[in-house]
Amino acid sequence: MSLRDRFRPASPVAADPRAEARASQALSTRRGRSTMPAAPSAGKSVTAVLKPLLKETGLGLNEMKRRWADIAGESFSRATPEKLAAGVLTLKVPGALAPFLQTQTPLLIERLKVAGAKVKTIRIEQRTAAAPKASNVRPLRRALTAGEEAALAQALDPVGDPGLKSALMRLGRAVKQG
């Protein structure tokens, strides 16, 4: 058989009268359904790929910042981790504390390794201490008189919780102040 004969249009075949009805019925049962299964969850796929890789990276900077007081201990609590890149941890340290921490870096590296961080060296940046954050509580314009204070305390006698009582006292003083 030649190629020309293969691709020549076939002679029309007599159509089966029931074929159209069967096709219509088959299509009506499948309408609205996906022919392909749903795609797998991207989160599961990414987790499967990244989990083995993340075991090698160790403790991240954000987790280190969150657990810093527990990991570093009392003597390093005033230092704050700033950057972790290629095994070098950069710490921001108040000026007077920097020389002490410089001598204690081997101890800190050991503590960080126990916590799971991949730290080889520590770089200390000596900076001035940050100014304390301004309080959002304004001072009272005038102190309450002894009578006003006693009336407020008497009104709050039924409150049993000392923390709640203290908060309500502060609120009462602020409201009475005007």
N, CA, C and O of each residue as an XYZ file, in Angstrom:
712
protein
N       0.842     -1.167      0.000
C       0.000      0.000      0.000
C       0.893      1.236      0.000
O       1.841      1.326      0.779
N       0.594      2.150     -0.845
C       1.402      3.351     -0.960
C       0.912      4.393      0.047
O      -0.173      4.274      0.616
N       1.742      5.415      0.249
C       1.365      6.496      1.157
C       0.134      7.238      0.664
O      -0.709      7.673      1.449
N       0.051      7.371     -0.637
C      -1.081      8.081     -1.205
C      -2.385      7.351     -0.861
O      -3.399      7.979     -0.554
N      -2.341      6.040     -0.917
C      -3.541      5.263     -0.609
C      -3.883      5.332      0.881
O      -5.053      5.335      1.264
N      -2.853      5.386      1.701
C      -3.093      5.443      3.149
C      -3.827      6.711      3.569
O      -4.714      6.663      4.421
N      -3.473      7.812      2.992
C      -4.050      9.091      3.406
C      -5.227      9.556      2.547
O      -5.700     10.681      2.707
N      -5.691      8.728      1.664
C      -6.840      9.049      0.845
C      -8.093      8.962      1.709
O      -8.226      8.039      2.513
N      -9.004      9.903      1.554
C     -10.219      9.843      2.367
C     -10.977      8.545      2.101
O     -11.093      8.081      0.967
N     -11.490      7.979      3.200
C     -12.238      6.732      3.099
C     -13.637      7.008      2.580
O     -14.159      8.116      2.697
N     -14.212      5.999      2.019
C     -15.578      6.161      1.513
C     -16.521      6.282      2.713
O     -16.301      5.632      3.735
N     -17.554      7.093      2.603
C     -18.459      7.284      3.722
C     -19.095      5.959      4.141
O     -19.553      5.170      3.316
N     -19.103      5.748      5.474
C     -19.671      4.533      6.035
C     -21.073      4.868      6.521
O     -21.334      5.983      6.974
N     -21.934      3.935      6.428
C     -23.311      4.160      6.865
C     -23.316      4.347      8.378
O     -22.764      3.518      9.101
N     -23.930      5.418      8.865
C     -23.956      5.748     10.290
C     -24.930      4.849     11.025
O     -26.016      4.544     10.531
N     -24.522      4.428     12.217
C     -25.375      3.604     13.065
C     -26.380      4.539     13.734
O     -25.957      5.498     14.380
N     -27.684      4.312     13.613
C     -28.658      5.233     14.189
C     -28.600      5.262     15.714
O     -28.960      6.279     16.307
N     -28.168      4.201     16.364
C     -28.111      4.180     17.824
C     -26.782      4.745     18.360
O     -26.677      5.023     19.554
N     -25.794      4.914     17.518
C     -24.477      5.408     17.958
C     -24.593      6.812     18.539
O     -23.969      7.132     19.551
N     -25.401      7.647     17.886
C     -25.575      9.020     18.381
C     -26.217      9.023     19.768
O     -25.818      9.810     20.626
N     -27.186      8.171     19.999
C     -27.862      8.092     21.294
C     -26.907      7.586     22.365
O     -26.902      8.109     23.479
N     -26.098      6.579     22.049
C     -25.124      6.048     23.018
C     -24.068      7.102     23.370
O     -23.683      7.236     24.531
N     -23.615      7.831     22.384
C     -22.615      8.878     22.627
C     -23.193      9.980     23.508
O     -22.516     10.472     24.410
N     -24.431     10.368     23.255
C     -25.075     11.404     24.046
C     -25.249     10.954     25.496
O     -25.037     11.730     26.428
N     -25.634      9.700     25.671
C     -25.819      9.167     27.029
C     -24.477      9.085     27.755
O     -24.413      9.404     28.942
N     -23.430      8.677     27.097
C     -22.102      8.588     27.717
C     -21.602      9.972     28.120
O     -21.009     10.131     29.187
N     -21.834     10.956     27.285
C     -21.392     12.315     27.611
C     -22.198     12.905     28.773
O     -21.643     13.625     29.603
N     -23.472     12.613     28.837
C     -24.287     13.193     29.907
C     -23.900     12.643     31.276
O     -24.064     13.343     32.276
N     -23.393     11.417     31.355
C     -22.981     10.865     32.652
C     -21.636     11.427     33.106
O     -21.325     11.390     34.297
N     -20.851     11.933     32.197
C     -19.519     12.433     32.549
C     -19.439     13.950     32.619
O     -18.389     14.492     32.966
N     -20.497     14.630     32.306
C     -20.456     16.072     32.276
C     -20.185     16.655     33.659
O     -20.764     16.202     34.646
N     -19.306     17.660     33.738
C     -19.010     18.324     34.995
C     -17.932     17.638     35.815
O     -17.531     18.159     36.855
N     -17.465     16.515     35.387
C     -16.413     15.818     36.113
C     -15.088     16.008     35.402
O     -15.023     16.031     34.172
N     -14.053     16.142     36.178
C     -12.727     16.305     35.610
C     -12.234     14.955     35.089
O     -12.424     13.917     35.723
N     -11.615     14.996     33.956
C     -11.103     13.749     33.401
C      -9.727     13.421     33.961
O      -9.269     12.281     33.883
N      -9.064     14.445     34.534
C      -7.741     14.217     35.113
C      -7.840     14.328     36.630
O      -8.658     15.093     37.141
N      -7.023     13.583     37.348
C      -7.053     13.708     38.814
C      -6.520     15.071     39.245
O      -5.784     15.722     38.504
N      -6.895     15.495     40.445
C      -6.443     16.788     40.969
C      -4.938     16.766     41.186
O      -4.352     15.720     41.467
N      -4.328     17.920     41.053
C      -2.880     18.019     41.246
C      -2.534     17.784     42.710
O      -3.321     18.134     43.590
N      -1.383     17.203     42.985
C      -0.999     16.995     44.384
C      -0.735     18.334     45.068
O      -0.412     19.324     44.412
N      -0.874     18.352     46.382
C      -0.663     19.568     47.155
C       0.788     20.035     47.005
O       1.725     19.257     47.184
N       0.950     21.307     46.678
C       2.296     21.846     46.488
C       3.067     21.849     47.802
O       4.277     21.620     47.815
N       2.366     22.111     48.916
C       3.033     22.150     50.220
C       3.663     20.821     50.578
O       4.777     20.781     51.101
N       2.962     19.730     50.301
C       3.510     18.413     50.603
C       4.720     18.115     49.730
O       5.703     17.540     50.197
N       4.648     18.502     48.474
C       5.768     18.255     47.571
C       7.001     19.054     47.987
O       8.115     18.531     47.997
N       6.791     20.324     48.331
C       7.908     21.174     48.735
C       8.510     20.670     50.038
O       9.732     20.648     50.188
N       7.667     20.265     50.982
C       8.161     19.745     52.254
C       9.000     18.504     52.051
O      10.041     18.339     52.687
N       8.548     17.625     51.163
C       9.304     16.400     50.903
C      10.681     16.707     50.330
O      11.647     16.003     50.625
N      10.778     17.748     49.520
C      12.068     18.107     48.922
C      12.958     18.849     49.916
O      14.159     18.586     49.991
N      12.369     19.784     50.687
C      13.170     20.656     51.546
C      13.569     20.029     52.877
O      14.602     20.397     53.438
N      12.782     19.094     53.394
C      13.064     18.544     54.716
C      14.480     17.973     54.825
O      15.171     18.281     55.795
N      14.936     17.164     53.881
C      16.315     16.664     53.989
C      17.359     17.779     53.893
O      18.416     17.697     54.519
N      17.062     18.816     53.110
C      18.014     19.917     52.957
C      18.084     20.784     54.207
O      19.158     21.265     54.568
N      16.947     20.988     54.870
C      16.908     21.853     56.045
C      17.594     21.224     57.249
O      18.030     21.940     58.150
N      17.697     19.902     57.280
C      18.383     19.254     58.388
C      19.858     19.656     58.420
O      20.482     19.700     59.481
N      20.394     19.943     57.252
C      21.803     20.329     57.167
C      22.030     21.790     57.537
O      23.144     22.154     57.914
N      21.007     22.638     57.440
C      21.205     24.064     57.667
C      21.217     24.441     59.143
O      21.850     25.431     59.511
N      20.556     23.702     59.975
C      20.565     24.002     61.401
C      19.575     25.085     61.769
O      18.627     25.365     61.035
N      19.811     25.689     62.921
C      18.928     26.695     63.496
C      18.998     27.981     62.682
O      20.091     28.473     62.401
N      17.847     28.534     62.300
C      17.805     29.766     61.519
C      17.902     30.997     62.408
O      17.796     30.901     63.631
N      18.102     32.143     61.790
C      18.282     33.393     62.532
C      17.019     33.782     63.303
O      17.110     34.196     64.459
N      15.854     33.656     62.688
C      14.620     34.044     63.391
C      14.375     33.164     64.604
O      13.991     33.658     65.664
N      14.594     31.869     64.456
C      14.421     30.967     65.598
C      15.468     31.277     66.665
O      15.183     31.205     67.860
N      16.672     31.619     66.234
C      17.737     31.971     67.179
C      17.367     33.238     67.958
O      17.576     33.306     69.170
N      16.816     34.244     67.260
C      16.405     35.469     67.940
C      15.313     35.185     68.960
O      15.315     35.734     70.062
N      14.375     34.315     68.576
C      13.268     33.994     69.463
C      13.733     33.278     70.718
O      13.203     33.531     71.800
N      14.704     32.398     70.601
C      15.172     31.602     71.742
C      16.508     32.098     72.297
O      17.174     31.361     73.024
N      16.912     33.314     71.976
C      18.239     33.812     72.310
C      18.553     33.738     73.808
O      19.632     33.278     74.180
N      17.656     34.171     74.654
C      17.917     34.183     76.096
C      18.143     32.764     76.616
O      18.977     32.557     77.498
N      17.412     31.787     76.081
C      17.586     30.402     76.521
C      18.893     29.812     76.004
O      19.587     29.101     76.730
N      19.224     30.104     74.765
C      20.421     29.527     74.150
C      21.687     30.158     74.714
O      22.596     29.455     75.156
N      21.742     31.483     74.698
C      22.980     32.180     75.028
C      23.235     32.266     76.525
O      24.389     32.286     76.952
N      22.197     32.315     77.315
C      22.390     32.415     78.752
C      22.376     33.846     79.239
O      22.228     34.792     78.465
N      22.535     33.979     80.544
C      22.434     35.279     81.217
C      23.493     36.274     80.737
O      23.184     37.441     80.501
N      24.740     35.815     80.593
C      25.825     36.753     80.274
C      25.723     37.332     78.869
O      26.240     38.420     78.616
N      25.068     36.628     77.953
C      24.949     37.110     76.575
C      23.574     37.676     76.267
O      23.303     38.007     75.113
N      22.711     37.796     77.237
C      21.330     38.181     76.965
C      21.191     39.603     76.418
O      20.214     39.899     75.730
N      22.143     40.485     76.708
C      22.049     41.865     76.198
C      22.536     41.997     74.765
O      22.270     43.003     74.108
N      23.242     40.995     74.279
C      23.655     40.991     72.872
C      22.486     40.483     72.036
O      21.714     39.638     72.490
N      22.357     40.996     70.820
C      21.267     40.535     69.953
C      21.831     40.067     68.615
O      22.659     40.755     68.018
N      21.388     38.900     68.137
C      21.855     38.418     66.836
C      21.276     39.276     65.718
O      20.079     39.562     65.696
N      22.129     39.677     64.800
C      21.716     40.533     63.698
C      21.682     39.790     62.368
O      20.746     39.951     61.585
N      22.716     38.967     62.113
C      22.841     38.350     60.801
C      23.558     37.019     60.951
O      24.463     36.882     61.774
N      23.154     36.043     60.158
C      23.807     34.742     60.133
C      24.015     34.377     58.669
O      23.058     34.113     57.941
N      25.269     34.365     58.248
C      25.574     34.052     56.853
C      26.874     33.274     56.792
O      27.883     33.688     57.363
N      26.847     32.142     56.097
C      28.028     31.304     55.866
C      28.734     30.936     57.169
O      29.963     30.911     57.219
N      27.981     30.654     58.209
C      28.559     30.230     59.478
C      29.085     31.351     60.343
O      29.686     31.091     61.385
N      28.874     32.603     59.936
C      29.338     33.749     60.719
C      28.119     34.442     61.319
O      27.251     34.939     60.601
N      28.072     34.463     62.640
C      26.984     35.119     63.351
C      27.436     36.514     63.754
O      28.466     36.675     64.410
N      26.667     37.518     63.361
C      26.967     38.900     63.728
C      26.076     39.290     64.894
O      24.852     39.178     64.826
N      26.714     39.754     65.974
C      25.983     40.176     67.169
C      26.088     41.671     67.336
O      27.150     42.252     67.108
N      24.990     42.307     67.735
C      25.003     43.728     68.093
C      25.104     43.772     69.610
O      24.261     43.221     70.318
N      26.159     44.444     70.106
C      26.472     44.425     71.531
C      26.650     45.852     72.032
O      27.282     46.666     71.358
N      26.097     46.175     73.223
C      26.375     47.488     73.811
C      27.874     47.640     74.065
O      28.564     46.661     74.350
N      28.372     48.869     73.959
C      29.802     49.140     74.000
C      30.587     48.518     75.129
O      31.613     47.888     74.872
N      30.159     48.661     76.357
C      30.933     48.190     77.501
C      30.969     46.666     77.593
O      31.873     46.107     78.214
N      30.022     46.009     76.999
C      29.930     44.557     77.093
C      30.766     43.845     76.028
O      31.069     42.661     76.178
N      31.139     44.538     74.969
C      31.822     43.916     73.834
C      33.144     43.235     74.207
O      33.357     42.103     73.775
N      34.039     43.849     74.976
C      35.295     43.156     75.299
C      35.074     41.865     76.100
O      35.762     40.868     75.878
N      34.132     41.889     77.011
C      33.830     40.677     77.787
C      33.321     39.567     76.878
O      33.760     38.421     76.976
N      32.391     39.914     75.992
C      31.823     38.898     75.108
C      32.855     38.374     74.115
O      32.793     37.213     73.710
N      33.792     39.212     73.727
C      34.841     38.772     72.799
C      35.646     37.628     73.406
O      36.034     36.693     72.705
N      35.893     37.705     74.701
C      36.664     36.633     75.351
C      35.815     35.382     75.572
O      36.358     34.288     75.726
N      34.499     35.531     75.589
C      33.603     34.415     75.847
C      33.018     33.781     74.583
O      32.136     32.928     74.685
N      33.484     34.173     73.400
C      32.898     33.645     72.169
C      33.019     32.129     72.019
O      32.087     31.521     71.492
N      34.115     31.471     72.452
C      34.140     30.002     72.323
C      33.000     29.332     73.106
O      32.423     28.347     72.647
N      32.688     29.863     74.268
C      31.584     29.325     75.059
C      30.251     29.521     74.329
O      29.413     28.620     74.303
N      30.065     30.698     73.741
C      28.829     30.974     73.013
C      28.702     30.078     71.785
O      27.615     29.577     71.498
N      29.791     29.871     71.060
C      29.755     28.991     69.889
C      29.353     27.583     70.296
O      28.566     26.931     69.609
N      29.892     27.116     71.413
C      29.544     25.784     71.900
C      28.054     25.703     72.256
O      27.397     24.711     71.938
N      27.526     26.724     72.905
C      26.104     26.740     73.257
C      25.229     26.751     72.007
O      24.204     26.072     71.954
N      25.637     27.521     71.004
C      24.880     27.584     69.764
C      24.901     26.246     69.030
O      23.894     25.846     68.445
N      26.035     25.554     69.056
C      26.112     24.245     68.407
C      25.223     23.233     69.112
O      24.598     22.395     68.462
N      25.164     23.306     70.424
C      24.283     22.406     71.175
C      22.822     22.667     70.803
O      22.019     21.737     70.745
N      22.479     23.939     70.550
C      21.107     24.296     70.178
C      20.790     23.924     68.732
O      19.623     23.941     68.338
N      21.799     23.590     67.937
C      21.556     23.179     66.560
C      21.937     24.197     65.513
O      21.632     23.999     64.337
N      22.589     25.272     65.889
C      22.993     26.290     64.917
C      24.323     25.908     64.295
O      25.193     25.353     64.966
N      24.478     26.202     63.021
C      25.730     25.938     62.312
C      26.567     27.223     62.304
O      26.631     27.927     61.297
N      27.201     27.511     63.435
C      27.993     28.729     63.588
C      29.457     28.354     63.729
O      29.813     27.523     64.564
N      30.314     28.972     62.903
C      31.753     28.721     62.975
C      32.465     29.834     63.740
O      33.336     29.572     64.569
N      32.084     31.078     63.452
C      32.703     32.218     64.125
C      31.632     33.240     64.490
O      30.506     33.211     63.993
N      32.035     34.147     65.384
C      31.126     35.209     65.812
C      31.803     36.542     65.573
O      32.960     36.746     65.939
N      31.061     37.447     64.952
C      31.557     38.800     64.722
C      30.751     39.731     65.620
O      29.520     39.717     65.601
N      31.450     40.531     66.396
C      30.781     41.422     67.342
C      30.820     42.848     66.812
O      31.887     43.382     66.510
N      29.643     43.458     66.704
C      29.536     44.864     66.311
C      29.212     45.659     67.557
O      28.186     45.447     68.203
N      30.094     46.568     67.879
C      29.935     47.373     69.083
C      29.065     48.580     68.744
O      29.450     49.415     67.926
N      27.911     48.672     69.364
C      26.990     49.778     69.103
C      26.489     50.333     70.421
O      26.518     49.655     71.448
N      26.039     51.546     70.381
C      25.470     52.120     71.598
C      24.134     51.463     71.879
O      23.447     50.996     70.970
N      23.787     51.437     73.119
C      22.526     50.813     73.510
C      21.366     51.624     72.948
O      21.420     52.853     72.899
N      20.335     50.936     72.531
C      19.161     51.607     71.988
C      18.455     52.379     73.099
O      18.405     51.942     74.249
N      17.921     53.516     72.732
C      17.182     54.324     73.703
C      15.939     53.548     74.138
O      15.315     52.872     73.319
N      15.579     53.639     75.401
C      14.387     52.918     75.843
C      13.155     53.419     75.106
O      13.032     54.607     74.807
N      12.258     52.509     74.821
C      11.054     52.875     74.088
C      10.183     53.780     74.954
O      10.049     53.581     76.162
N       9.607     54.765     74.310
C       8.734     55.700     75.022
C       7.465     54.976     75.444
O       6.895     54.193     74.683
N       7.045     55.244     76.642
C       5.841     54.613     77.163
C       4.617     55.279     76.554
O       4.617     56.479     76.279
N       3.577     54.485     76.350
C       2.354     55.068     75.821
C       1.434     55.550     76.943
O       0.305     55.969     76.689
N       1.924     55.489     78.186
C       1.146     55.944     79.335
C       1.652     57.326     79.725
O       2.828     57.500     80.046
N       0.778     58.280     79.695
C       1.206     59.631     80.070
C       1.111     59.784     81.595
O       0.269     59.141     82.223
N       1.939     60.604     82.182
C       1.901     60.788     83.633
C       0.631     61.551     84.037
O       0.050     62.298     83.250
N       0.232     61.335     85.279
C      -0.944     62.034     85.790
C      -0.649     63.519     85.921
O       0.460     63.914     86.280
N      -1.649     64.336     85.626
C      -1.463     65.781     85.739
C      -1.425     66.205     87.196
O      -0.659     67.092     87.572
N      -2.243     65.578     88.006
C      -2.256     65.882     89.432
C      -2.559     64.586     90.175
O      -3.233     63.698     89.651
N      -2.067     64.492     91.367
C      -2.339     63.312     92.185
C      -3.747     63.418     92.749
O      -4.259     64.515     92.971
N      -4.365     62.267     92.977
C      -5.691     62.267     93.568
C      -5.590     62.643     95.047
O      -4.581     62.382     95.701
N      -6.620     63.241     95.540
C      -6.650     63.559     96.966
C      -6.837     62.267     97.748
O      -7.222     61.240     97.190
N      -6.563     62.331     99.033
C      -6.677     61.141     99.876
C      -8.115     60.623     99.882
O      -8.336     59.413     99.905
N      -9.080     61.518     99.863
C     -10.494     61.122     99.843
C     -10.865     60.397     98.548
O     -11.562     59.383     98.561
N     -10.382     60.942     97.431
C     -10.669     60.313     96.135
C     -10.016     58.927     96.050
O     -10.617     57.973     95.555
N      -8.793     58.840     96.537
C      -8.066     57.573     96.527
C      -8.781     56.541     97.399
O      -8.897     55.379     97.012
N      -9.259     56.956     98.568
C      -9.961     56.047     99.483
C     -11.287     55.596     98.876
O     -11.652     54.427     98.999
N     -12.011     56.503     98.224
C     -13.293     56.152     97.604
C     -13.078     55.151     96.474
O     -13.864     54.218     96.310
N     -12.021     55.344     95.700
C     -11.699     54.424     94.612
C     -11.331     53.046     95.156
O     -11.777     52.027     94.630
N     -10.515     53.019     96.213
C     -10.110     51.750     96.819
C     -11.319     51.029     97.409
O     -11.426     49.807     97.301
N     -12.227     51.777     98.033
C     -13.415     51.169     98.627
C     -14.326     50.590     97.542
O     -14.925     49.532     97.735
N     -14.430     51.269     96.423
C     -15.265     50.769     95.327
C     -14.705     49.482     94.738
O     -15.458     48.663     94.211
N     -13.376     49.296     94.824
C     -12.735     48.113     94.245
C     -12.479     47.011     95.268
O     -11.830     46.019     94.934
N     -12.964     47.148     96.504
C     -12.780     46.112     97.529
C     -13.326     44.749     97.119
O     -12.687     43.743     97.425
N     -14.465     44.659     96.450
C     -15.000     43.333     96.103
C     -14.129     42.567     95.098
O     -14.270     41.350     94.974
N     -13.244     43.246     94.387
C     -12.405     42.574     93.386
C     -11.351     41.744     94.114
O     -10.610     42.269     94.945
N     -11.284     40.437     93.799
C     -10.376     39.532     94.508
C      -9.006     39.411     93.861
O      -8.007     39.230     94.558
N      -8.946     39.506     92.558
C      -7.679     39.321     91.843
C      -6.815     40.569     91.999
O      -7.247     41.659     91.624
N      -5.576     40.434     92.558
C      -4.745     41.628     92.766
C      -4.300     42.297     91.465
O      -4.190     43.522     91.414
N      -4.046     41.523     90.425
C      -3.646     42.117     89.143
C      -4.758     42.937     88.536
O      -4.533     44.037     88.030
N      -5.968     42.392     88.590
C      -7.126     43.113     88.066
C      -7.407     44.348     88.896
O      -7.741     45.404     88.358
N      -7.272     44.216     90.212
C      -7.524     45.347     91.109
C      -6.548     46.487     90.809
O      -6.938     47.654     90.776
N      -5.266     46.135     90.589
C      -4.253     47.140     90.283
C      -4.567     47.853     88.965
O      -4.446     49.074     88.864
N      -4.972     47.070     87.954
C      -5.303     47.671     86.654
C      -6.516     48.586     86.777
O      -6.546     49.668     86.190
N      -7.505     48.154     87.535
C      -8.690     48.996     87.727
C      -8.372     50.259     88.518
O      -8.963     51.310     88.269
N      -7.444     50.168     89.466
C      -7.020     51.366     90.215
C      -6.377     52.376     89.266
O      -6.679     53.568     89.319
N      -5.494     51.893     88.405
C      -4.851     52.793     87.439
C      -5.882     53.436     86.520
O      -5.817     54.630     86.229
N      -6.835     52.623     86.069
C      -7.890     53.150     85.203
C      -8.721     54.195     85.945
O      -9.035     55.252     85.397
N      -9.070     53.895     87.178
C      -9.863     54.835     87.969
C      -9.125     56.154     88.187
O      -9.732     57.222     88.107
N      -7.832     56.090     88.460
C      -7.046     57.321     88.648
C      -7.025     58.140     87.360
O      -7.148     59.364     87.394
N      -6.867     57.456     86.217
C      -6.818     58.169     84.928
C      -8.162     58.829     84.611
O      -8.207     59.939     84.080
N      -9.252     58.138     84.940
C     -10.580     58.688     84.657
C     -10.857     59.869     85.587
O     -11.385     60.887     85.138
N     -10.512     59.758     86.875
C     -10.747     60.835     87.837
C      -9.883     62.060     87.516
O     -10.256     63.195     87.814
N      -8.750     61.813     86.918
C      -7.833     62.913     86.587
C      -8.483     63.863     85.600
O      -8.274     65.075     85.661
N      -9.262     63.318     84.703
C      -9.985     64.186     83.780
C      -9.398     64.128     82.470
O      -9.872     64.796     81.551
